[in-house]
């Protein structure tokens, strides 16, 4: 059984963001046959902090990643989903992301609009 804990503080334009959904997943190579496994899910607290733990029984090393659902700098009615990879060396321990600035858009970000 492999596990990881991820923690941090979520910011939007230098302000802490409460009540955001933070999901911890384990990446699977063939998502058609075996979709990514959700290992854990939490909401950021009143000051934007979160800590999420997950474990998975895999033959090979797990590939955990985080998805944060937010509306930071989003068009009205739209939701951004920011994705962050958890370094392999943090598996079995704690990955402290410290401050996560949501306004910094990455290639792994997706946007959902009605």
C-alpha positions as CSV (number, residue, x, y, z in Angstrom):
1,X,0.0,0.0,0.0
2,X,1.4,3.4,-1.0
3,X,0.3,6.7,0.4
4,X,0.8,10.4,0.2
5,X,-0.3,13.5,2.1
6,X,-0.5,16.9,0.3
7,X,-1.0,20.2,2.1
8,X,-0.9,23.8,1.3
9,X,-2.6,27.2,1.2
10,X,-4.6,28.3,-1.8
11,X,-4.4,32.0,-3.0
12,X,-6.1,34.0,-5.7
13,X,-4.6,37.4,-6.3
14,X,-2.7,37.2,-3.0
15,X,-5.8,36.4,-1.0
16,X,-6.5,33.1,0.7
17,X,-9.5,31.2,-0.7
18,X,-11.9,29.2,1.5
19,X,-14.3,26.4,0.5
20,X,-12.5,25.2,-2.6
21,X,-12.7,21.5,-3.6
22,X,-9.2,19.9,-3.6
23,X,-9.1,16.3,-5.1
24,X,-6.2,13.9,-4.9
25,X,-6.0,11.4,-7.7
26,X,-3.7,8.6,-8.8
27,X,-3.0,8.7,-12.5
28,X,-3.7,5.6,-14.6
29,X,-2.0,5.1,-18.0
30,X,-5.1,3.8,-19.8
31,X,-8.0,6.0,-18.6
32,X,-10.4,4.3,-21.0
33,X,-10.0,0.9,-19.3
34,X,-9.1,2.1,-15.8
35,X,-10.0,5.8,-15.0
36,X,-7.8,7.8,-12.6
37,X,-8.5,6.8,-9.0
38,X,-9.7,9.5,-6.6
39,X,-7.7,9.0,-3.4
40,X,-9.2,11.8,-1.3
41,X,-11.1,15.0,-1.4
42,X,-11.3,18.0,1.0
43,X,-12.4,21.6,1.0
44,X,-10.0,24.4,1.9
45,X,-10.8,25.8,5.4
46,X,-11.7,29.4,6.2
47,X,-8.1,30.6,5.6
48,X,-7.5,28.6,2.4
49,X,-5.5,25.8,4.0
50,X,-6.0,22.1,3.1
51,X,-4.5,18.7,3.9
52,X,-5.6,15.7,1.9
53,X,-4.4,12.1,2.4
54,X,-4.7,9.2,0.0
55,X,-3.5,5.6,-0.4
56,X,-3.6,3.1,-3.2
57,X,-2.6,-0.5,-3.7
58,X,-0.6,-0.5,-7.0
59,X,2.1,-2.8,-8.3
60,X,4.1,0.1,-9.7
61,X,4.8,3.4,-8.1
62,X,1.7,5.5,-7.8
63,X,1.5,8.8,-9.8
64,X,-0.5,11.2,-7.6
65,X,-1.8,14.5,-8.7
66,X,-4.0,17.2,-7.3
67,X,-7.0,19.0,-8.9
68,X,-8.2,22.3,-7.4
69,X,-11.6,23.5,-8.6
70,X,-11.9,27.4,-8.5
71,X,-13.2,30.5,-10.1
72,X,-10.0,32.6,-9.7
73,X,-9.9,35.1,-12.6
74,X,-12.6,33.1,-14.4
75,X,-15.3,34.4,-16.7
76,X,-18.7,34.6,-14.9
77,X,-20.3,31.1,-14.7
78,X,-17.0,29.3,-15.6
79,X,-14.9,27.0,-13.4
80,X,-11.2,26.5,-13.6
81,X,-9.6,23.1,-12.7
82,X,-5.9,23.5,-11.9
83,X,-3.8,20.3,-11.9
84,X,-0.5,19.8,-9.9
85,X,1.7,16.8,-10.0
86,X,3.0,15.4,-6.7
87,X,6.7,14.6,-6.9
88,X,7.5,10.8,-6.7
89,X,10.0,11.4,-3.9
90,X,7.0,12.6,-1.7
91,X,5.2,9.3,-1.9
92,X,5.1,7.8,1.5
93,X,5.4,11.2,3.1
94,X,4.1,14.7,3.1
95,X,4.2,17.1,0.1
96,X,3.9,20.7,1.5
97,X,3.1,22.9,-1.5
98,X,3.1,26.0,0.8
99,X,1.3,28.7,-1.2
100,X,-0.5,27.8,-4.4
101,X,-1.3,30.9,-6.6
102,X,-4.3,30.1,-8.7
103,X,-3.8,33.1,-11.0
104,X,-0.8,31.4,-12.5
105,X,-2.3,29.4,-15.3
106,X,-0.5,26.2,-16.4
107,X,-0.8,23.9,-19.4
108,X,-2.6,21.4,-17.1
109,X,-5.5,23.8,-16.4
110,X,-8.9,23.2,-17.8
111,X,-11.9,25.5,-18.0
112,X,-15.6,24.5,-17.8
113,X,-18.2,27.0,-19.0
114,X,-21.9,26.5,-19.5
